[in-house]
Amino acid sequence: MILLHVTSSVCFFFFSTSVSATKQSHSRS
């Protein structure tokens, strides 16, 4: 079940990166 934990961690990291990138582009415009 360690693989599941790693997968969810990667997905969460990718999600937060996308959210922060979206916020930056919104505040920039």
N, C-alpha and C positions, 0 to 999 in steps of 0.2 A: 504493500500500500504506500510505500515511499514514493513510487513513481507518480501516484495520484497526487500526492502532496506537492511534488516538484512541478507537475503540470499546472495545478491550480495557482501555484506561486508565480509561475511564468505568465499565466493568463492575467493575473491580477497586476503584475508589473507592467505588462503591455497595455492593459486598460488604463492604469493611472498615467502612463506616458502619453497615451492618446488624449486623455482628458486635459492634462496640463498643456499639451501642444495646442489643443482647441482653445483653451482659455487665453493663451498667449496671442493667437491669431485674432481672437475676438477683441482683446484689449488693444491690439496694435491698430485695428481699424476703427 
